[in-house]
């Protein structure tokens, strides 16, 4: 069993969103796979290697959410929302 380190429980989702970085010059489409008040797990089609450690996450109908990458795999990112 894996030790849970999250500050808030997450709920499973399937929300299309966009990762925006480099002052808006870079963008990557993603899916928000799970979500809480403190962070999310994001899935991208390509590699996450070009995505920086901080960026804005934009979901339809919501303001941009500044994020910090806490972990990454080949196609997924775990992010923490920052104030």
Helices and strands as residue ranges (DSSP letters): E 11-21, E 26-35, E 39-44, E 54-59, E 65-72, E 76-81
